[in-house]
Amino acid sequence: MSTMQDDPAAAQQPDFTVPQQPDDAARRLAERLRLEREARGWSIAELAARSGVSRAMISKVERAEASPTAALLGRLSGPFGLTLSALLARAEAAPAGGVVARAAEQARWRDPGTGYLRRQLSPPGADPELVRVELPPGARVPYPAESYTLLRGQCVWLLEGTLLFHEGRVTHRLEPGDCLALGPPADCAYENPSATQPCLYVVALARR
């Protein structure tokens, strides 16, 4: 693993939604986002103020007119007091309390923006959570600092390929077998610098 100073000017602005014909999973996620907002008595304007996501974009996602990317879900889960994993689990109506997550039943979600595939390894509600991610060549997935405020610890263990993890102004370069422990909450991004090879990693998250 190596660490270097990141160039803030090189950061890319994420695309938050992808226009496409919604499938059942997208509709369930849209409904869950609306239910989480309404359960707190928030208007769309209030959620927009808390998350930094525009009212128009939230409205479009709640109507399932576009599929939200991982970057958008990372912004919305923080104000709800949920991790991204918990938000996705609620959208799938996965009950908590099981002690074994069978491989065939582990929830999977593909980011419509980058194509990254996220697989929930640990049973719903487990602490810590274990998540397996396959990041396609050239993909970059950013998350705001608010996505990490609910966590008391997070580690990233790279299994295959190369991963650049941007943590604030610092970039960590991970090679297979390297494991990174994150510091205090900061704007972060996962990036696969390869033009041809995906990278595969496991994230362990411990909640506060």
Secondary structure, DSSP 8 states (H G I E B T S, - for coil): -EEEE--GGG------EE-----HHHHHHHHHHHHHHHHTT--HHHHHHHH---HHHHHHHHTTSSEE-HHHHHHHHTTTT--HHHHHHHHTT--S--S---GGGS-EEE-TTT--EEEE-S-TT-SSEEEEEEE-TT-EEEE-GGGGTTEEEEEEEEEES-EEEEETTEEEEE-TT-EEE--SS--EEEE---SS--EEEEEEEEE-
